[in-house]
């Protein structure tokens, strides 16, 4: 049976200029990075470790499904269509 996807929320912090990742599904997850790509690199290492340490999964599985939900608030200036 396939493992369920773990939801991770990434929110842009405009003051610190970083993406901040947290999750109710991954106990103890709190990390940040300047880009979503760098954040994903960090999550590839951190998430399996935290899931194993917290007894959510055992034996460091090869694949862990993740649903990355990003949120960034900003304002758009109206412009002419191309």
MIKE-727048 format. One record per residue: y, z, x of N, C-alpha, C, CB in turn; residue in one letter; residue number from 0. Coordinates in steps of 0.1 Angstrom, whole numbers, always signed. Glycine has a CB too. Layout:
@n.Y:Y; n.Z:Z; n.X:X; ca.Y:Y; ca.Z:Z; ca.X:X; c.Y:Y; c.Z:Z; c.X:X; cb.Y:Y; cb.Z:Z; cb.X:X; residu:a; num:NUM
...
! end
This chain:
@n.Y:-12; n.Z:+0; n.X:+8; ca.Y:+0; ca.Z:+0; ca.X:+0; c.Y:+12; c.Z:+0; c.X:+9; cb.Y:+0; cb.Z:+12; cb.X:-10; residu:x; num:0
@n.Y:+22; n.Z:-9; n.X:+6; ca.Y:+34; ca.Z:-9; ca.X:+14; c.Y:+42; c.Z:+3; c.X:+13; cb.Y:+43; cb.Z:-22; cb.X:+10; residu:x; num:1
@n.Y:+49; n.Z:+7; n.X:+24; ca.Y:+58; ca.Z:+18; ca.X:+24; c.Y:+71; c.Z:+15; c.X:+17; cb.Y:+61; cb.Z:+23; cb.X:+39; residu:x; num:2
@n.Y:+76; n.Z:+25; n.X:+10; ca.Y:+88; ca.Z:+23; ca.X:+3; c.Y:+100; c.Z:+21; c.X:+12; cb.Y:+91; cb.Z:+35; cb.X:-7; residu:x; num:3
@n.Y:+110; n.Z:+15; n.X:+8; ca.Y:+122; ca.Z:+13; ca.X:+17; c.Y:+130; c.Z:+26; c.X:+17; cb.Y:+131; cb.Z:+1; cb.X:+12; residu:x; num:4
@n.Y:+135; n.Z:+30; n.X:+29; ca.Y:+144; ca.Z:+41; ca.X:+30; c.Y:+158; c.Z:+37; c.X:+30; cb.Y:+141; cb.Z:+49; cb.X:+44; residu:x; num:5
@n.Y:+166; n.Z:+43; n.X:+20; ca.Y:+180; ca.Z:+39; ca.X:+19; c.Y:+189; c.Z:+46; c.X:+29; cb.Y:+185; cb.Z:+42; cb.X:+4; residu:x; num:6
@n.Y:+197; n.Z:+37; n.X:+36; ca.Y:+206; ca.Z:+43; ca.X:+46; c.Y:+220; c.Z:+37; c.X:+42; cb.Y:+202; cb.Z:+38; cb.X:+60; residu:x; num:7
@n.Y:+229; n.Z:+46; n.X:+41; ca.Y:+243; ca.Z:+43; ca.X:+37; c.Y:+252; c.Z:+42; c.X:+49; cb.Y:+249; cb.Z:+53; cb.X:+27; residu:x; num:8
@n.Y:+259; n.Z:+31; n.X:+51; ca.Y:+268; ca.Z:+29; ca.X:+62; c.Y:+282; c.Z:+27; c.X:+57; cb.Y:+263; cb.Z:+17; cb.X:+71; residu:x; num:9
@n.Y:+291; n.Z:+36; n.X:+60; ca.Y:+305; ca.Z:+35; ca.X:+55; c.Y:+314; c.Z:+33; c.X:+67; cb.Y:+308; cb.Z:+48; cb.X:+47; residu:x; num:10
@n.Y:+324; n.Z:+24; n.X:+65; ca.Y:+334; ca.Z:+22; ca.X:+76; c.Y:+344; c.Z:+33; c.X:+76; cb.Y:+341; cb.Z:+8; cb.X:+73; residu:x; num:11
@n.Y:+346; n.Z:+39; n.X:+87; ca.Y:+357; ca.Z:+49; ca.X:+89; c.Y:+368; c.Z:+42; c.X:+96; cb.Y:+351; cb.Z:+61; cb.X:+98; residu:x; num:12
@n.Y:+379; n.Z:+39; n.X:+89; ca.Y:+390; ca.Z:+31; ca.X:+94; c.Y:+398; c.Z:+39; c.X:+105; cb.Y:+399; cb.Z:+27; cb.X:+84; residu:x; num:13
@n.Y:+398; n.Z:+52; n.X:+104; ca.Y:+405; ca.Z:+60; ca.X:+114; c.Y:+398; c.Z:+60; c.X:+128; cb.Y:+407; cb.Z:+74; cb.X:+109; residu:x; num:14
@n.Y:+385; n.Z:+62; n.X:+127; ca.Y:+377; ca.Z:+62; ca.X:+140; c.Y:+372; c.Z:+48; c.X:+144; cb.Y:+365; cb.Z:+71; cb.X:+138; residu:x; num:15
@n.Y:+374; n.Z:+38; n.X:+134; ca.Y:+370; ca.Z:+24; ca.X:+137; c.Y:+355; c.Z:+23; c.X:+140; cb.Y:+378; cb.Z:+18; cb.X:+148; residu:x; num:16
@n.Y:+347; n.Z:+30; n.X:+132; ca.Y:+332; ca.Z:+30; ca.X:+134; c.Y:+325; c.Z:+30; c.X:+121; cb.Y:+327; cb.Z:+42; cb.X:+142; residu:x; num:17
@n.Y:+313; n.Z:+25; n.X:+121; ca.Y:+304; ca.Z:+26; ca.X:+109; c.Y:+296; c.Z:+39; c.X:+110; cb.Y:+294; cb.Z:+13; cb.X:+108; residu:x; num:18
@n.Y:+296; n.Z:+47; n.X:+100; ca.Y:+289; ca.Z:+60; ca.X:+100; c.Y:+277; c.Z:+58; c.X:+90; cb.Y:+299; cb.Z:+71; cb.X:+95; residu:x; num:19
@n.Y:+265; n.Z:+61; n.X:+96; ca.Y:+253; ca.Z:+60; ca.X:+88; c.Y:+247; c.Z:+74; c.X:+85; cb.Y:+242; cb.Z:+52; cb.X:+95; residu:x; num:20
@n.Y:+244; n.Z:+76; n.X:+72; ca.Y:+237; ca.Z:+88; ca.X:+67; c.Y:+227; c.Z:+84; c.X:+57; cb.Y:+248; cb.Z:+98; cb.X:+61; residu:x; num:21
@n.Y:+218; n.Z:+93; n.X:+54; ca.Y:+207; ca.Z:+90; ca.X:+44; c.Y:+201; c.Z:+103; c.X:+38; cb.Y:+196; cb.Z:+82; cb.X:+51; residu:x; num:22
@n.Y:+199; n.Z:+102; n.X:+25; ca.Y:+192; ca.Z:+113; ca.X:+18; c.Y:+177; c.Z:+111; c.X:+21; cb.Y:+195; cb.Z:+113; cb.X:+3; residu:x; num:23
@n.Y:+173; n.Z:+99; n.X:+24; ca.Y:+159; ca.Z:+96; ca.X:+26; c.Y:+154; c.Z:+99; c.X:+40; cb.Y:+156; cb.Z:+81; cb.X:+23; residu:x; num:24
@n.Y:+163; n.Z:+99; n.X:+49; ca.Y:+159; ca.Z:+102; ca.X:+63; c.Y:+166; c.Z:+115; c.X:+67; cb.Y:+164; cb.Z:+90; cb.X:+73; residu:x; num:25
@n.Y:+159; n.Z:+126; n.X:+66; ca.Y:+165; ca.Z:+139; ca.X:+69; c.Y:+171; c.Z:+140; c.X:+83; cb.Y:+155; cb.Z:+150; cb.X:+68; residu:x; num:26
@n.Y:+184; n.Z:+145; n.X:+84; ca.Y:+190; ca.Z:+146; ca.X:+97; c.Y:+197; c.Z:+134; c.X:+102; cb.Y:+180; cb.Z:+151; cb.X:+107; residu:x; num:27
@n.Y:+197; n.Z:+123; n.X:+95; ca.Y:+203; ca.Z:+111; ca.X:+100; c.Y:+219; c.Z:+112; c.X:+99; cb.Y:+198; cb.Z:+99; cb.X:+93; residu:x; num:28
@n.Y:+225; n.Z:+111; n.X:+110; ca.Y:+240; ca.Z:+110; ca.X:+111; c.Y:+243; c.Z:+103; c.X:+125; cb.Y:+247; cb.Z:+124; cb.X:+110; residu:x; num:29
@n.Y:+247; n.Z:+91; n.X:+124; ca.Y:+250; ca.Z:+83; ca.X:+136; c.Y:+262; c.Z:+74; c.X:+133; cb.Y:+238; cb.Z:+76; cb.X:+142; residu:x; num:30
@n.Y:+268; n.Z:+68; n.X:+144; ca.Y:+279; ca.Z:+59; ca.X:+142; c.Y:+278; c.Z:+48; c.X:+153; cb.Y:+292; cb.Z:+66; cb.X:+142; residu:x; num:31
@n.Y:+285; n.Z:+37; n.X:+150; ca.Y:+286; ca.Z:+26; ca.X:+159; c.Y:+298; c.Z:+18; c.X:+155; cb.Y:+273; cb.Z:+18; cb.X:+160; residu:x; num:32
@n.Y:+303; n.Z:+10; n.X:+165; ca.Y:+315; ca.Z:+2; ca.X:+163; c.Y:+312; c.Z:-11; c.X:+155; cb.Y:+321; cb.Z:-2; cb.X:+176; residu:x; num:33
@n.Y:+300; n.Z:-15; n.X:+155; ca.Y:+296; ca.Z:-27; ca.X:+147; c.Y:+283; c.Z:-24; c.X:+139; cb.Y:+294; cb.Z:-40; cb.X:+156; residu:x; num:34
@n.Y:+281; n.Z:-32; n.X:+129; ca.Y:+268; ca.Z:-30; ca.X:+121; c.Y:+256; c.Z:-34; c.X:+130; cb.Y:+269; cb.Z:-39; cb.X:+108; residu:x; num:35
@n.Y:+258; n.Z:-44; n.X:+138; ca.Y:+247; ca.Z:-48; ca.X:+147; c.Y:+243; c.Z:-37; c.X:+157; cb.Y:+251; cb.Z:-60; cb.X:+156; residu:x; num:36
@n.Y:+253; n.Z:-30; n.X:+163; ca.Y:+250; ca.Z:-19; ca.X:+172; c.Y:+244; c.Z:-7; c.X:+164; cb.Y:+263; cb.Z:-14; cb.X:+179; residu:x; num:37
@n.Y:+249; n.Z:-5; n.X:+151; ca.Y:+243; ca.Z:+5; ca.X:+143; c.Y:+228; c.Z:+3; c.X:+140; cb.Y:+251; cb.Z:+6; cb.X:+129; residu:x; num:38
@n.Y:+225; n.Z:-10; n.X:+137; ca.Y:+211; ca.Z:-13; ca.X:+135; c.Y:+202; c.Z:-11; c.X:+148; cb.Y:+209; cb.Z:-28; cb.X:+131; residu:x; num:39
@n.Y:+208; n.Z:-13; n.X:+159; ca.Y:+201; ca.Z:-11; ca.X:+172; c.Y:+198; c.Z:+4; c.X:+173; cb.Y:+209; cb.Z:-15; cb.X:+184; residu:x; num:40
@n.Y:+208; n.Z:+13; n.X:+170; ca.Y:+206; ca.Z:+27; ca.X:+170; c.Y:+196; c.Z:+32; c.X:+160; cb.Y:+219; cb.Z:+34; cb.X:+168; residu:x; num:41
@n.Y:+196; n.Z:+26; n.X:+148; ca.Y:+187; ca.Z:+30; ca.X:+137; c.Y:+173; c.Z:+27; c.X:+140; cb.Y:+191; cb.Z:+23; cb.X:+124; residu:x; num:42
@n.Y:+170; n.Z:+16; n.X:+148; ca.Y:+157; ca.Z:+12; ca.X:+152; c.Y:+150; c.Z:+23; c.X:+160; cb.Y:+157; cb.Z:-1; cb.X:+160; residu:x; num:43
@n.Y:+158; n.Z:+31; n.X:+167; ca.Y:+153; ca.Z:+42; ca.X:+175; c.Y:+153; c.Z:+55; c.X:+168; cb.Y:+161; cb.Z:+43; cb.X:+188; residu:x; num:44
@n.Y:+164; n.Z:+58; n.X:+161; ca.Y:+166; ca.Z:+71; ca.X:+155; c.Y:+157; c.Z:+73; c.X:+143; cb.Y:+180; cb.Z:+73; cb.X:+151; residu:x; num:45
@n.Y:+157; n.Z:+63; n.X:+134; ca.Y:+150; ca.Z:+65; ca.X:+121; c.Y:+135; c.Z:+68; c.X:+123; cb.Y:+151; cb.Z:+52; cb.X:+113; residu:x; num:46
@n.Y:+127; n.Z:+61; n.X:+130; ca.Y:+113; ca.Z:+64; ca.X:+132; c.Y:+111; c.Z:+78; c.X:+138; cb.Y:+106; cb.Z:+54; cb.X:+141; residu:x; num:47
@n.Y:+120; n.Z:+82; n.X:+147; ca.Y:+119; ca.Z:+95; ca.X:+153; c.Y:+121; c.Z:+106; c.X:+143; cb.Y:+128; cb.Z:+97; cb.X:+165; residu:x; num:48
@n.Y:+132; n.Z:+105; n.X:+135; ca.Y:+135; ca.Z:+115; ca.X:+125; c.Y:+124; c.Z:+116; c.X:+114; cb.Y:+149; cb.Z:+112; cb.X:+119; residu:x; num:49
@n.Y:+119; n.Z:+104; n.X:+110; ca.Y:+109; ca.Z:+104; ca.X:+100; c.Y:+96; c.Z:+111; c.X:+104; cb.Y:+106; cb.Z:+90; cb.X:+95; residu:x; num:50
@n.Y:+93; n.Z:+109; n.X:+117; ca.Y:+81; ca.Z:+115; ca.X:+122; c.Y:+83; c.Z:+130; c.X:+125; cb.Y:+77; cb.Z:+109; cb.X:+136; residu:x; num:51
@n.Y:+95; n.Z:+134; n.X:+130; ca.Y:+98; ca.Z:+148; ca.X:+133; c.Y:+98; c.Z:+156; c.X:+120; cb.Y:+111; cb.Z:+149; cb.X:+140; residu:x; num:52
@n.Y:+103; n.Z:+150; n.X:+109; ca.Y:+104; ca.Z:+157; ca.X:+96; c.Y:+91; c.Z:+156; c.X:+88; cb.Y:+115; cb.Z:+152; cb.X:+88; residu:x; num:53
@n.Y:+81; n.Z:+149; n.X:+93; ca.Y:+68; ca.Z:+148; ca.X:+86; c.Y:+68; c.Z:+139; c.X:+74; cb.Y:+64; cb.Z:+162; cb.X:+81; residu:x; num:54
@n.Y:+78; n.Z:+130; n.X:+74; ca.Y:+78; ca.Z:+120; ca.X:+63; c.Y:+68; c.Z:+109; c.X:+66; cb.Y:+93; cb.Z:+114; cb.X:+62; residu:x; num:55
@n.Y:+66; n.Z:+105; n.X:+78; ca.Y:+56; ca.Z:+95; ca.X:+82; c.Y:+49; c.Z:+101; c.X:+94; cb.Y:+62; cb.Z:+81; cb.X:+86; residu:x; num:56
@n.Y:+37; n.Z:+96; n.X:+97; ca.Y:+29; ca.Z:+101; ca.X:+108; c.Y:+26; c.Z:+89; c.X:+117; cb.Y:+17; cb.Z:+108; cb.X:+104; residu:x; num:57
@n.Y:+24; n.Z:+92; n.X:+130; ca.Y:+19; ca.Z:+82; ca.X:+140; c.Y:+29; c.Z:+70; c.X:+141; cb.Y:+6; cb.Z:+77; cb.X:+136; residu:x; num:58
@n.Y:+41; n.Z:+72; n.X:+142; ca.Y:+51; ca.Z:+62; ca.X:+145; c.Y:+47; c.Z:+48; c.X:+140; cb.Y:+54; cb.Z:+61; cb.X:+160; residu:x; num:59
@n.Y:+48; n.Z:+45; n.X:+128; ca.Y:+44; ca.Z:+32; ca.X:+123; c.Y:+51; c.Z:+20; c.X:+129; cb.Y:+46; cb.Z:+31; cb.X:+107; residu:x; num:60
@n.Y:+45; n.Z:+8; n.X:+130; ca.Y:+51; ca.Z:-3; ca.X:+136; c.Y:+63; c.Z:-8; c.X:+128; cb.Y:+40; cb.Z:-15; cb.X:+137; residu:x; num:61
@n.Y:+63; n.Z:-7; n.X:+115; ca.Y:+74; ca.Z:-12; ca.X:+107; c.Y:+78; c.Z:-1; c.X:+97; cb.Y:+70; cb.Z:-25; cb.X:+99; residu:x; num:62
@n.Y:+91; n.Z:+0; n.X:+95; ca.Y:+96; ca.Z:+9; ca.X:+85; c.Y:+106; c.Z:+2; c.X:+77; cb.Y:+102; cb.Z:+22; cb.X:+92; residu:x; num:63
@n.Y:+104; n.Z:+0; n.X:+64; ca.Y:+113; ca.Z:-7; ca.X:+56; c.Y:+126; c.Z:+1; c.X:+54; cb.Y:+107; cb.Z:-11; cb.X:+43; residu:x; num:64
@n.Y:+137; n.Z:-6; n.X:+56; ca.Y:+150; ca.Z:+1; ca.X:+54; c.Y:+159; c.Z:-8; c.X:+45; cb.Y:+157; cb.Z:+3; cb.X:+68; residu:x; num:65
@n.Y:+166; n.Z:-1; n.X:+37; ca.Y:+177; ca.Z:-8; ca.X:+28; c.Y:+190; c.Z:-2; c.X:+33; cb.Y:+174; cb.Z:-5; cb.X:+13; residu:x; num:66
@n.Y:+197; n.Z:-11; n.X:+40; ca.Y:+210; ca.Z:-7; ca.X:+46; c.Y:+221; c.Z:-11; c.X:+36; cb.Y:+213; cb.Z:-14; cb.X:+60; residu:x; num:67
@n.Y:+228; n.Z:-1; n.X:+31; ca.Y:+238; ca.Z:-3; ca.X:+21; c.Y:+252; c.Z:+0; c.X:+27; cb.Y:+237; cb.Z:+7; cb.X:+8; residu:x; num:68
@n.Y:+260; n.Z:-11; n.X:+29; ca.Y:+272; ca.Z:-9; ca.X:+36; c.Y:+284; c.Z:-9; c.X:+26; cb.Y:+275; cb.Z:-21; cb.X:+46; residu:x; num:69
@n.Y:+294; n.Z:-1; n.X:+30; ca.Y:+306; ca.Z:+0; ca.X:+22; c.Y:+318; c.Z:+1; c.X:+31; cb.Y:+305; cb.Z:+13; cb.X:+13; residu:x; num:70
@n.Y:+328; n.Z:-8; n.X:+27; ca.Y:+340; ca.Z:-9; ca.X:+35; c.Y:+351; c.Z:-12; c.X:+25; cb.Y:+339; cb.Z:-20; cb.X:+46; residu:x; num:71
@n.Y:+361; n.Z:-3; n.X:+25; ca.Y:+373; ca.Z:-5; ca.X:+16; c.Y:+384; c.Z:-11; c.X:+23; cb.Y:+377; cb.Z:+9; cb.X:+9; residu:x; num:72
@n.Y:+390; n.Z:-22; n.X:+17; ca.Y:+402; ca.Z:-28; ca.X:+23; c.Y:+409; c.Z:-35; c.X:+13; cb.Y:+397; cb.Z:-38; cb.X:+34; residu:x; num:73
@n.Y:+421; n.Z:-40; n.X:+16; ca.Y:+430; ca.Z:-47; ca.X:+7; c.Y:+431; c.Z:-62; c.X:+11; cb.Y:+444; cb.Z:-40; cb.X:+5; residu:x; num:74
@n.Y:+430; n.Z:-71; n.X:+2; ca.Y:+432; ca.Z:-85; ca.X:+5; c.Y:+446; c.Z:-89; c.X:+0; cb.Y:+422; cb.Z:-93; cb.X:-2; residu:x; num:75
@n.Y:+453; n.Z:-97; n.X:+8; ca.Y:+465; ca.Z:-103; ca.X:+4; c.Y:+462; c.Z:-116; c.X:-3; cb.Y:+475; cb.Z:-105; cb.X:+17; residu:x; num:76
@n.Y:+469; n.Z:-118; n.X:-14; ca.Y:+467; ca.Z:-131; ca.X:-21; c.Y:+472; c.Z:-142; c.X:-13; cb.Y:+475; cb.Z:-130; cb.X:-35; residu:x; num:77
@n.Y:+465; n.Z:-153; n.X:-14; ca.Y:+469; ca.Z:-165; ca.X:-6; c.Y:+465; c.Z:-177; c.X:-14; cb.Y:+462; cb.Z:-165; cb.X:+7; residu:x; num:78
@n.Y:+469; n.Z:-189; n.X:-9; ca.Y:+466; ca.Z:-201; ca.X:-15; c.Y:+452; c.Z:-206; c.X:-11; cb.Y:+476; cb.Z:-212; cb.X:-11; residu:x; num:79
@n.Y:+445; n.Z:-212; n.X:-21; ca.Y:+431; ca.Z:-217; ca.X:-19; c.Y:+432; c.Z:-229; c.X:-10; cb.Y:+425; cb.Z:-220; cb.X:-32; residu:x; num:80
@n.Y:+422; n.Z:-231; n.X:-1; ca.Y:+422; ca.Z:-242; ca.X:+8; c.Y:+419; c.Z:-255; c.X:+1; cb.Y:+412; cb.Z:-240; cb.X:+19; residu:x; num:81
! end
